[in-house]
Amino acid sequence: MNRIPKTGFRIQDSGVVGQKERKKGFKNGGLLNHFLPFPTTLLSFASLSLSLFCGFRLEQSVPANQMANEAVNPDEPVVVGEELDHVRIITLNRPRHLNVISSKVVSLLAQYLEKWEKDEQPQLILIKGAGRAFSAGGDLKMFYEGRKSRDSCLEVVYRMYWLCYHIHTYKKTQVALVHGISMGGGASFMVPMKFSVVTEKTIFATPEASIGFHVDCGFSYILSHLPGHLGEYLALTGARLNGKELVVAGLATHFVPLERLPELEKRLISLNAGDENAVKATIEEFSLHVQLDEDSVLNKKHMIDECFSKDTVADIIKSLETEASKEGNGWIGPILKGLKRSSPTGLKVTLKSIREGRKQTLAECLKREFRLTMNILRTTISADVYEGIRALTIDKDNAPKWDPPALDQVDDEKIDLVFQPFTEDLELRIPEQEDCRWDGKYENSVYAKQTSNE
């Protein structure tokens, strides 16, 4: 059920727990009050969620090639799975931490989804976040502290991208019920679903490029298939989209007022079936027709396409500068400021990744993203990702010192280097045949064998 965005604008472990246990996770919205309202600068904004790796706790003491450790309360399941006749419910259950994606979250999700796809009983899968966020990344500080341990996060990166492929291609009907923050890797549990329901409180962004990383978790594929050059705009600027904008852009299927979301969930459970037409009809009983706000950036589609279609990041910035000088284009100023503060290397890698994604399959994109992530974390051409984290969450000076510091100093040959394929045995293993689609797990990879021999 690989849902590609629409091609045009439209202006506890792995055990099942009971209802009582599940409700405990909804009592505290936690850090959301600390983070909102969102800062307007892209670098500050990026600190909220930086896709996959932001959610993973990496310790400096972790040996190379070993799964990253994480600070998780062992008495509180980070993912809650419920089995209700033909319906299965997944709840991301770290509300006080905005439902960060940890290594345990990845493992549990993969276990649930594989089990339920192979079992004939489950027909409908619901996924949601406890508290007031869907999923927003995690603790950059712990990631930063693991920077000196080579490949300390390799296992969780591998498992996450492998999981992303299976979410995109899942065989049962999935519905994401999304409120609050849904960013980076967290949004990879929303966008690919057959049905993704958003509200007036939903906030989406992919802000990775600003700190020297790249859009990952399948988003080089997703964003590159958006209409025109909206994908380049979202990937390079980290711009936020609200619920209505997500539906119009094709990144969500339905808009439902937040106050009606619990009732919709009950109705879907009572439906007790996975028939797509029946599920769609049920959601549409609750959904509203979407009309963009007058000041929505999606009303600037023509200008976005004009500027972000340019061949290079430098040309995109020049085009934006030209348009910014014209009357009525004040909205471009903050975009330019954010781009000029972002990592030059991160911007170049991200633009190239989106452009390649437009010509590649989902599997090819995920394999490329795996190579990019590992090369960036290994500082193959730059340590910008760690400098970005330092400036955001360690010293909090918001004054990163990029290396190199300017776009014209970033060697294109070095950018090409991080895109080079690994040897076949070191690539992310995406199953090619349907009868063995759950093969390719990390534990059967050469990386796991190398770890066991150390």
N, C-alpha and C positions, 0 to 999 in steps of 0.2 A: 504493500500500500504506500508506495513512494509518491507522496504528494508534492509536486513541484509548484512553486508559487504561480499564481495566475499571471497570464501574459499581458494583461491590460488593466488600466486603472478603472475603477467603478466609482465617478464623482457623484531489628532485634536480632536482631538476628533474623534468619530467614523464615521463622515460624509465623503462623497466622495468629493475630491477637484479637481480642474481643472489642466490642463497641466501647466499653467503659475505659479500657486502656487507651484506645485511640483518641478519645475526647481530651485526655490529659494534655496532649500536644498543642491544643488550640487555645490554651488559656492565656498565653503571653505572646504578644507580637514582638516583644524584645527590642532589638536594636533598630527596628524600623524608625522609631521616633527619633533616634539619634541621627540617622542618615537623611531624613527628609526635613525641609525641602532639599532637592538635589542642587549641588553647586553647578554653576553654569560653565566653568572652565572645564575643558575636556580632560585635563590631567587629574583634577580632583574627582571628576565624575568617574574616571577609569578606576579609581580605587575601590569603588563599590563592587565591581564585578569584572574580572578579567578572564572570562571563559573558563575553560577546563582547569588550568593550573591554579587559579585563585582559590578553588575549593579544596585544595589538597594540602594537608599539613606535612611539610617536609622538614625533618630534623637534621641538624648538622652532623649528628653522630651516626646517621644511617650509613651502612656500608654501601659501596657502589653496587648498582644493579639490584638492590633490595627494595622491596615495597616500602613506600614512604609511610612513616608512622603518623598518627593523627590523634588529636586530643578529643576523644569522644567519650561521653559518659556511658560506661558499659551497661548501666541499668536502664538506659533509654534508647529504644530502637531508633536508628537514624532513618530507616524506611519501614513503614508499616504496611503489611499486605493483608488484605481481607478477602475471604472467599464467601460469596453470597450466591449460592446456586449457580446460575450461568454468568454472574457478574463478578469481576475482580477489581479491587480498588487498591491503588498504590498511593500512599501519602508520604511525601517528603517531610520528615519529622524532626527538623531542628529549628523550630520557630524563633528561638532566641538568637540564632545565628543566621537568620534569613535563609534557612534551608540550603546551606552550602553543600557543594558536591565533594564528598570525601571519597577515599578509596573504598571504604565500607559501603557507601551509597552505591557506587558503581557495581560492586560485587553483588549486592543484594538485588539491584534492579535486573542485572543480567540473569541471576538465578530465577527470579520470579517470571520474567518474560519468556525465558526458554521453557520453563516448566509449563506455563499456561498455554504457550503456543502448541506444544506437543500433546497436551491434554485436550480431549474432545469436549469436556464439560464447559470450560470457560468460552464465552462468546463475545463478551464486551469488557474492555479494560478501561477503567477511569484512572486518571492520574491528577493529583492536585498537591498543593503545598499547605502545610499546617501554618496557622497564624496569619500574618498579613503580607506574606511574600510567597511567590511560587518558588523561585530559586535565583540567588543573586551572587554566586561565587563564594569566596571565603577569605581566609587569612593570608594576606600577602607576606606578612612578617615571617611566618614560619617557613614559607617557601624561600624567602630570602636567606634565612639561616641555613637552608640546605644547599646553598649554591656551591659550596666547596666539595660536596660529595657527588662525584660524577654519576650521572644516570640514576640518582636516588628516586626519581619520579618516573622512570621509564616504564615500569610495570603498570602503573595506574594510567599513564598516557595511552599505552597500548590498549589496555582494557576498555578505556573510555571510547576511543575511536572505533574499536571493534563493536562496542555496544551501539554506537551511533548508527552504524550500518544496519543493525538489526532493528532498531527503532524505525528507521526509514522504510524498511522492507517487511515490516511485521505482518503476519497473516490474519490476525484477528482485528476486529474494529476497535480503535482506540479513540478516546475522547480526553483532551486535556482541559481542565477547568482552571483557568489562569487568572489570578488576581494579584495585584502588587507587582513587585519587581520580578522581571523575567529577562535575564541578561546573559550574554555569552553562552557558556556551556549549559546554564540553566534553561535557556531558550531552546536548546536542542531537545528538550523533553516536551516542547510545545509545538514548534513550527511543523515538524514532519508528520504529526498525527493526522489521521483521516479527518478528525474534527478537532479544532482548537477554539475554545470559547474564551473570550476576553471581556473585560469590564472597563468601566470608566476609571478604575484604579490601576489598570495594567500599565506597566512601563517597560519598554524593550530597548535594548541597545547592544551593540557589539563594539566596545571601546578599546579593544586590545592594541591596535596599531599605535596608539599614542605613547605607549611605554616601551616600544621596541619589540612587541610580539606580533601576532597576526591573527586574523579571524580563523577560528578552528572549529572542531566538533561538527564538521560538515557545512559550515557557513560559507566557505569559499564556493561551494556548490549552490547553496540556497540563494545567497545574495547575487551571485552571477546570473541567476535565472530570473531575477526580478525585471520588470519592464524598463526599457531604456538603460540608463546608467545610474539608477537609484542604488544599485548594489555597491558601486564604487563610492557613492556619496555616504552611505551608511557605514561602510567598512573603514573609510579613511577618516571620517569626522567623529565617529562614535555617537552620532546624533540619536536622540531619544525619539521613539514613536509611542503614542498613546494607543489605547484600545481601538478607537475608531480608525486611526491611521493604519494600524496593523491589518484590519479587515480590508481596507481600500487597497493597500499594497499587496495583498495576497499572502500575508504572513500569518493570518488567522482566518478562520472561516465564519465565525459568528460573534456578534456583540450582544451581551446580556447584562442588564443592570446588576450590580453587585448584590443588591438586596434580594434578587431573585435566584441567585446562584445556588443556595442550599436547596430550594424547591426543585430546581432543574436536576440537581444531583439525585434527589429522592425519586423523581419521575424516571430518570434513566435506570436507576436500580430496579424500580418496579416494572420497567419494560422487560427486564430479565431476558434480553435477546440481543444479538449483535447484527441483526439485519440493518444494513446501511441506510436504506430508505426510511425505515421506522425510526432509527436513531436521529436521522436528519430532521424528520417531521417533528419529533419530540423537541429537539433543540429550537426549531423555528417557531414553536409555540411561545417561546420565551424571548427570542431574539428580536432586536429592533433594527429597522432600516438605518443605515449609517450615512450621515452627512458630515463632511469635513468642516471643522471650524474655519472661519475666514482666514485666520493667520497660520493655518497649517502649512508646513513646508512642502507638503505634497501638492499644494496648489502652485508650486514653483517648478513643476515637472519640466517644463520646456527649458528653463534656465539651468536646472540641474543636469539635464541631458547635454546641453551645450557645453557646460564647463567641465563636467566629469567624463566626457568622451575623449578628452585630450590624451595624447600618447603617454605623457609622463606626469609625475607629480608636480614638477616645476611648471609645466604648461597648464596644469589644472589650476595652480595657484595664480599664475599670471592671468588666466581667463577670469577667475573670481575677482581679482583686483580690478580688472577692466570693468566688470559689471558693478562692482561695489561703488565705483565713482559716479554711477548714474543715479538720478533721483528715484527714491522709492525702494532702493535696494539696501537699506540699513541692516536687514537681516543677515547679510553676507559678512558683516564685520566680525561678529563672534566666531564664525566658521573659519575665517582667515586667521584670526588670532590663535584658535585652537590648533590649526594645521601647522602654523609656524612654531608653536611650542612643542609639537610632537616629535618623537624620534624620527629623524630622516631615514634611518635604516628601516625602522618599522613601517613607515609609509611606503617605501619602495617595495619591500617584500610583500606587503599587503596588496598593493595595486597589481603586482605581477601575479599574485596568487588568484585574485578575482578574475583577471583576464584569462588565465589558464583554465580556471574553473568553468568558464563559459564554453569551453571546447571539450570538457572531460566528463566522464560518468561519475556518479557518486563514489564508486569504489576507487576510481583513480584520484579523485579529490581527497578522500580520506587518507590514502597512502601518501600523497604529497604533503598533506598537513602533518602527518606523523613525522616525515623527514624534516620538515621545516621546524616543528616543535623541538625535536631532539637536537638539531643543529643550533637553534637559537639558545636552548638551555645549556648546550655545551660551549657557548660563546665562540662558535666556529669563525664568525666574522666580526662580532661585536658583543660587548657585554651590556648593551643598552637596556635589556629587559631588567637586569638587576639594578642598574642605575635608576631606572624609572620607579621601581619598587622602593628603592632607598628614599627617593625624593618624596614619594607619596606617603609611605607608612612608617619608615624608620626615623629619618631626620625630620620629615614633614616640612621641608623647606620649599617644596614646590619649585625647586630650581635645579632640575636635572642637568647634568653636564654630558651631553651626547657625544659619542665617539663613533664616527666623525660628527662634527657639530652642524654641518650644513649639507643640503641636498647635493650640491655640486661637488662635494668631497666624497660622496658615497660611490665607490667603484662598482659599476654595473657587473663587472666580471665576478666580483665577490658576491653580489646578490645572486647571480646565476649558480654560484657554488652551493648555496644552501638548498637549491632545488634539485641538485643532482641525485639520481636514484641510488639507493643503497644496493648492495649485492642482494640477490633474490632471497637468500635465507634471512636477511636482516630487515626485509620489508614488512609492513603490517600485512598480515595474512587475512584477506577477505575471501570468504568461500564463494566459489564460482558456480557450483552446482546446487540445485535446490535440495537434492536428497541428502546433502551434507552441509546445509547452510549454517549449522551451529558449530562447525569445525573452525579451526584457526585460532583457538583460544591461546592466551598467553602461556599457560602452563605447558603447552605443546610446542612452544616456539624455541628458537635457538637461544633467545635471551634467558629463558627459564633454565635451560640446560647449563648455560654459562654460570648462572648464579649458583646452581646446585653443586657445581664443580669447584667453587671457590671456598 
